[in-house]
């Protein structure tokens, strides 16, 4: 009887332990929160967001000082307008799967009508270190009669459950999308499309005539960018087929604030005279650059 009881206890221990061990060793996703500027509200904003995301059991927030030191030591400066290559380089220097760059300020506003007030805002960009893609951007903005009151509202937003949930959802979505992209690339292979030379002279030297748009279109300057008074550059890689039609558009330098989406939507409406090599139309990948400036 005693031997049977010991065997039963041993069986229970063996069957239960693997579950408890796997739950304890489940990988937490490393994420870094870089500085939001040298102002007082900038330091408070980044620290508040780091504490909020650090409370999520799925995430492992890296030490902010060490992450910033690693980025600077590798010569990478955080920015809200980065190419995919620069964004991947910054992520590699930090050593995290994802990272957040941002800016936070409190401004004194003097309207032409009404009393003066204070505006406190934070621009928050979530980036994938693997792909360099901008996964999500937010710009919570609050106004109040005093700077302290406006900043209190902003910090409450950055420490809230909704902010944490949005970032978690964006990371989980990115993990899923990146896994699907890898599977497609492995199973079917990515078709090779030649990239266009940088200039007409180089193209002519290899018997290539670069594609030309039927009509040049300029992306609209969205209200979301106007509210933030943003000036930035957006680069997109555009795949053109042998008829000069747009088959794919990917952002190569992102800027957030709705500028990336405005650019993609505009480029998808464009039509081109196809690229030609020795008189034969060919598919080609071209880089288009758009400079966004504040309207006068």
N, C-alpha and C positions, 0 to 999 in steps of 0.2 A: 504493500500500500504506500509506504513512504517513498519507495523508489519511483512508483508511478507518479506521485505528487511532485517529486523533484523534476521529473521529465516534463511534466505539464508546465511548471514554472519556467524551466529553461526554454521551452517552446514559446511561451508568451514573451519572454525577454527578447528572444531572437526575432520574433515577428514584429515586435513593437519598435525596437531600436532603429532599424533602417529608416522608418518614417520620420522619427524625431531627428535623426542625423541629417537627412536630406533637407528638412525644413530649416535646420540651423545653418546649413552650408549653401543655401540658395543664393545665387549671385545677385548682389545689389548693383544697380547701374551707376557707374561713376559719372558725376556731373560737377562742373566747376562754375562758380559764380565770380566773374571778374568785376573789377571796380566800376562804379557808375560815376566816375569823376572825383575830383579832389575836394569838392564842396562838402559841407557838413551833411546836407541832405543826401548827397551822393553816397557817402559812406554809410549813412543810416539805411538808405534804400537797399543797397546791395547786401548789407548785413541782415536786414529784415527778411529779404527774399531767401537768402541762404538758410536762415533758421527755419523758415516755413517749409522749404523743399527738403531740408534735412529731417523733418519730422515724418516724412513719408517713408515707410519701411522698404519700399521698392528702390529708393535712391540712396546713394552714398555721396554726400557733398564733400569735395576735397577742400583742404585747408586753403583759404582764399589768399593768404600771403604767399604761400609756397607756389600756388598756381600762377599768381601775377609775376613772381620772381622768375619762374621757369619760362614764362612767355617773353619777358624782357631779356632774359639771358640768351634766348635763341633768336633775338632780334625781331620778334613778332609783336606788333602793336595792335591791340583790339580796336575795331572800328565798326561803325554801323553801315559801311558800304565796302564790302570785301568781295574779291574774286573767290571762286571755289578753291583755287590753288592756295591762296593766302589763308583762307578759312581752315583748310585741311592742315596746313603747316602750323597754324596756331593751336589746333586741337592736338596735333602730334606732340608739340612742345609741352603742352599741359599734361597730357597723358590721361585724358578723360574721354568717355564715349560721346558726351554732349557737353556743351558749355553755354553760358549766358553772358552776353555783352550788353552794355546799356549806358544810359546817361540819365541823370536826375538833377533837376534844378528847381529853385523857387524864384519866381520873377515878380517884380512889382509892376502892376499894370495901372496906367492912368488913362482911362477912357475919355473921349471927348464929351460924353454925357454920363452923368452919374458919378458916384464916389470911387476913389481908387480902391483897388483890391489886390490880392496876391494869388498867383497861380503856381501850384506845385505839381510837377509831372515827372514821369519816369518813362523812358523809352527802353523796352525790354525785348531783346532778340535772343531766341533759342536756336542754337546751331548744332548740326551733326558734325562731329569730328571726322567721321569716316568719309562722308560725301562732301562736306563743306557747304551743304545746302542750308538755307534759312528755313527752319521748320515752322516758326511762328513768331509774330511780332505783336507787341501790345504797347499801348501808350495811355495808361490811366492818367487822367488829369483832373485836378480838383481846385476849386477857387474858394476863397474865404476872405473875411475882412482883415485877418492878420496872417502873417507868414506861418506862425506856429499852428494855427487852426488848419490851414491848407495842408501843411506837412503831416499833421496828425491824420487827416483823411487819407492821404496817399499811403502812409505806412500801414494804416488799417487795411487798405485794399491789398497791399503786397503781402500781408500776413494772413489773409483770409483763405478759407477753404476753396473758394472758386478759383483763385490764382493757382493754388497747388494742383487742383484737378485739371485745369487747362494745360499746365505743363506736363503732367503725367500722361494725359490723353495724347498730346502731341508726340511725346517720346514713344509711347506704345504704337502709335500710328506709323512713326518713322521706322521702328524696328520691323514692323510687318511689311512695309513697303520695301525696305532694303533687302529683306529675306526673299521677297517675291522677285525683285530685280536680279538677285544672284542666281536664283533657280532658273529664271528665263535665260540668263546669259549662259549658264552651264548646259542647259538642255538643248537650246536652239542655236546658240551662238549669236553674236551681234553682227549684223551686216556692216561691212566696211564701206564708209563713205569718205571720199577724198576731201581733205580740207583745202579751202581756197588759199592761194598765196596772199601775202600781205598787200601787194600792189600790182597794178596793171603791167608794169614793165617786167616783173618776174614772171607773171602769167604768160605774157607774150613770148618770153624766152623758151617756154616749154610747150608752145602751141596751144595755149589755153585762152579763151575769151571768157572773162568773168560774167556772171549773171547781172542783169540790170532790172530794177523794178519798173513796171509799166507806169506806176505813179507812186511817188514817195508820200508816205503817211507818217504823221507825227503823233505819238501817243498823247492822250490828254493828260494834263496835270491834275491828278485827283484831289478831291477836297480833303481827304485824309492827310495828304502831303502838305496841302496849303495850310491846314490848321497848325501843322508843326513847322511851317516855313522851311521845308527841306530842299536842299540842293544836292543832287547826287548823280552818279553815272550808273546806267544799267546796260550790261552787255548780254546779248543772247546769241546762242549758236543755232543757226537755222539750216535744216536739211531741205534741199530742193531736189525734186525729181527731174527726169529728163524733159518734162514739159514746163519746168519752171514753177511748179506748184509747191507750196509749203507742206512738207510731210511731217515735220517735227520741229518743235521750238523748246529749247532748254535755256534757263538762265545761267550765265557764266559769271556774272557779277551782280549780286543782289543789293537792294537798297531798302526794301520794306516799304511801309507807309502806303501800300497800294501801287507803288511805281512798277514793281515787277509784273503784277497782274495787268496793269494798263499796257505795258509794253508787249506782253505775250498776246493779248487780245488784238492789238493793232497789227502786229506782224502776221498773225494768222489770216488777216483780211487782205494781205498783199499778194500780188502776182508778179512774176518775173519773166523776162526773156531768159531762156535756159542757158546754162554754161555750155560752151562748145569747145571741143578739142579736135583740131584739124577738120572742122566742118561737121562734126558729129556731136549731137547733144549728149551730155553726161550728167549724172547726179553730182551734187557738190554741197559741201557744208561751208557756210559763210558766217562770219562774225559781224553782227550789227551792233553799233554803239549809239546810245541815246543819252544826251546830256540834259538833265532836268534842272531848270532854274526857276526861281520864284517869279511869278508874273508881276509885272510892274504895276 
